[in-house]
Amino acid sequence: MLLDTSSLPNHLDLFRLEDFPTTMVCTERFVEACRRLGLDGVSFQGLPMK
């Protein structure tokens, strides 16, 4: 999966992709907030972007 940054919503920190409804995509800001809060059961994997 390669994300086109020009097609991503810039006003959302967490969203789903239309073609991949079971995949949640989030911003670095969302990841950092989850880490600061010490949330359990959440894992993150970076995605390539163009």
VEXDO-607963 format. One record per residue (C-alpha): residue number from 1; residue in three letters; chain; x, y, z. Coordinates in Angstrom, 3 decimals, padded with zeros to 6 digits. Example, Ala and Ser with C-alpha at 12.3 -4.5 7.8 and 13.67 -1.06 7.14 Angstrom:
+-----+--------+--------+----------+----------+----------+
| num | residu | chaine |        u |        v |        w |
+-----+--------+--------+----------+----------+----------+
|   1 |    ALA |      A |  012.300 | -004.500 |  007.800 |
|   2 |    SER |      A |  013.670 | -001.060 |  007.140 |
+-----+--------+--------+----------+----------+----------+
END
This chain:
+-----+--------+--------+----------+----------+----------+
| num | residu | chaine |        u |        v |        w |
+-----+--------+--------+----------+----------+----------+
|   1 |    MET |      A |  000.000 |  000.000 |  000.000 |
|   2 |    LEU |      A |  001.355 |  003.417 | -000.990 |
|   3 |    LEU |      A | -000.511 |  006.481 |  000.266 |
|   4 |    ASP |      A | -000.775 |  009.565 | -001.918 |
|   5 |    THR |      A | -000.438 |  012.448 |  000.545 |
|   6 |    SER |      A | -002.444 |  014.793 | -001.687 |
|   7 |    SER |      A | -005.506 |  012.548 | -001.298 |
|   8 |    LEU |      A | -005.405 |  012.312 |  002.507 |
|   9 |    PRO |      A | -007.751 |  014.436 |  004.625 |
|  10 |    ASN |      A | -005.747 |  017.095 |  006.456 |
|  11 |    HIS |      A | -008.465 |  017.792 |  009.033 |
|  12 |    LEU |      A | -008.641 |  014.232 |  010.455 |
|  13 |    ASP |      A | -006.169 |  012.334 |  012.621 |
|  14 |    LEU |      A | -007.868 |  008.929 |  012.250 |
|  15 |    PHE |      A | -009.750 |  007.597 |  009.227 |
|  16 |    ARG |      A | -010.434 |  004.540 |  007.050 |
|  17 |    LEU |      A | -009.561 |  004.101 |  003.402 |
|  18 |    GLU |      A | -012.489 |  003.469 |  001.056 |
|  19 |    ASP |      A | -010.866 |  000.427 | -000.576 |
|  20 |    PHE |      A | -009.575 | -001.009 |  002.738 |
|  21 |    PRO |      A | -012.460 | -000.679 |  005.255 |
|  22 |    THR |      A | -010.723 | -002.803 |  007.898 |
|  23 |    THR |      A | -007.577 | -000.661 |  007.861 |
|  24 |    MET |      A | -007.375 |  002.374 |  010.123 |
|  25 |    VAL |      A | -004.958 |  005.130 |  009.069 |
|  26 |    CYS |      A | -003.789 |  007.808 |  011.474 |
|  27 |    THR |      A | -001.410 |  010.731 |  011.674 |
|  28 |    GLU |      A |  001.855 |  010.913 |  013.601 |
|  29 |    ARG |      A |  000.030 |  013.299 |  015.948 |
|  30 |    PHE |      A | -002.498 |  010.545 |  016.749 |
|  31 |    VAL |      A |  000.290 |  008.015 |  017.351 |
|  32 |    GLU |      A |  002.073 |  010.375 |  019.747 |
|  33 |    ALA |      A | -001.169 |  011.087 |  021.642 |
|  34 |    CYS |      A | -001.789 |  007.343 |  022.088 |
|  35 |    ARG |      A |  001.756 |  006.832 |  023.336 |
|  36 |    ARG |      A |  001.495 |  009.743 |  025.789 |
|  37 |    LEU |      A | -001.746 |  008.276 |  027.141 |
|  38 |    GLY |      A | -000.134 |  004.834 |  027.484 |
|  39 |    LEU |      A | -002.960 |  003.053 |  025.660 |
|  40 |    ASP |      A | -002.873 | -000.762 |  025.721 |
|  41 |    GLY |      A | -003.768 | -003.017 |  022.814 |
|  42 |    VAL |      A | -002.858 | -000.492 |  020.133 |
|  43 |    SER |      A | -000.093 | -001.088 |  017.614 |
|  44 |    PHE |      A |  001.106 |  001.093 |  014.772 |
|  45 |    GLN |      A |  002.862 |  000.328 |  011.504 |
|  46 |    GLY |      A |  004.288 |  002.997 |  009.235 |
|  47 |    LEU |      A |  003.008 |  003.249 |  005.675 |
|  48 |    PRO |      A |  004.984 |  004.480 |  002.660 |
|  49 |    MET |      A |  003.767 |  007.767 |  001.194 |
|  50 |    LYS |      A |  004.457 |  009.625 | -002.017 |
+-----+--------+--------+----------+----------+----------+
END
